[in-house]
């Protein structure tokens, strides 16, 4: 087939109406191009609407160097796109389309309304306002190529009939494998492989960590705030953070754990150390314990830790000290008080695995960055094919960095596709 003789229906087709896809579509449409967005969901930005626990951490207001530091996997690949459409540009973009933003702890940027749906709806409305057509409940089944050049896509609509539309540019912004209920079922990886691309191994990132420690079921649902967490891999500290963690049915989760999980490597001997009292050193804790015990020296040990620990954690903690729970506190020795203080500063949790990628915030791995032009996001294997967002082998830590990647790569792809 001679693709140059095809009568194109559109100038650009975008697969996926998520943050990367909508940003790509509005950039191409702003340039006056005819743009079609196809999405299998019945609503645009389905996953975007649940990000940040429904609040949507749009980006991070940090300096550029720190932005790059928070993208550990293939961050250098993003240098060009982030320079041209940075976190600051993202903030300005949303302010200009009517989404007022606020900056919270750690530079995290949220909509002032605290509603992720406001971000999704404003972005979709702006994209349509630029002239792009968003077609929902439309599942792309195939990207059409000839002589290593894109010329269109096939998709099924509500009637399940197969439709074909033609365009010289196709942008794959389908997301990863995380939260498949939102439509992220890995379609983009198949499209990439069919076009000759390498897909690096896919794994969970920003996910709960699994622990087989016997005490875990006993503290399921326990949330610890203002704790310090250190992740050790093969005896070496690889990550440290301060904040909140949550014990689950089979492990540990929460904001600091999601960030730490990006450093988890399968097969490595891994554990987490939780400092339950980071404001006090071990000697200060020893004196605190000594004062507490002197106030109720007739109590047994098992009933003496109410001022130090959440009630649900006490039985587990007492057991881990190996001190007789029925021992009266006035009989507890100096060495035993020091043992209690040490455990408060170093409550360890063995890590055996990471949660399934389907439950992760982000999918790590994806389309190999060596096969994508970092300036335009165009495939180096297939002319007219572009990638944007989570489908690419790039990911960042929590704090708005992954949406920053989505918006910036979407901007690069849409801007470049408009020039085709």
Secondary structure by P-SEA (a helix, b strand, c coil): cccccccccccbbbccccaaaaaaaaaaaaaccbbbbbbccccccccccccccccccccccccaaaaaaacccccccaaaaaaaccaaaaaaaaaaacbbbbbccccccccccccaaaaaaaaaaaaaaabbbbbccccccbbbbcccccccccccccccbbbbbbbcbbbbcccccccccccccaaaaaaaaaacccccbbbbccbbbbbccccccccccccccbbbbbbbcccccccccbbbbbbcccccccaaaaaaacccccccbbbbbbcccccccaaaaaaaaaaaaaacccccccccccccccccaaaaaaaaaccccccccccccaaaaaaaaaaaacbbbbbccccccccccccccccccccccccccccccccccccccccccccccccaaaaaaaaaaaaaaaaaaaac
